[in-house]
Amino acid sequence: MQKDYAENYKKLGLKIAYFRKLKGWHRSSLAEILDVDTSFIGQIEALTFISQSHWQQLFRIADALEMAPGELL
């Protein structure tokens, strides 16, 4: 993770968790919608995921939460 963006990544993970909970979903609910493992959602929310291959998943999460990706930032 680039140090310059660490705070943004933290905010992103917290916002995903916030909006997921706002919908009353558990991590498993969002994981099922996205067809990914529950641990993947945990990795995103805890910031242990940061890799290029996961950025597409972030856009899918925004779609699932019915939000624009920018709203997560």
Residue pairs with C-beta under 8 A, 6 or more apart in sequence:
1 9
1 47
1 50
8 73
9 47
9 50
10 47
11 73
12 58
12 72
12 73
13 44
13 45
13 46
13 47
14 45
15 71
15 72
15 73
16 41
16 44
16 45
16 61
16 65
16 72
17 45
19 65
19 67
19 72
20 27
20 29
20 30
20 41
20 45
20 65
23 65
27 38
27 41
27 42
27 45
28 38
30 41
30 61
30 64
30 65
31 37
31 38
31 40
31 41
33 64
34 40
34 41
34 57
34 60
34 61
34 64
36 57
40 49
40 57
43 49
44 54
44 57
44 58
44 61
58 69
58 72
59 69
61 72
62 68
62 69
62 71
62 72
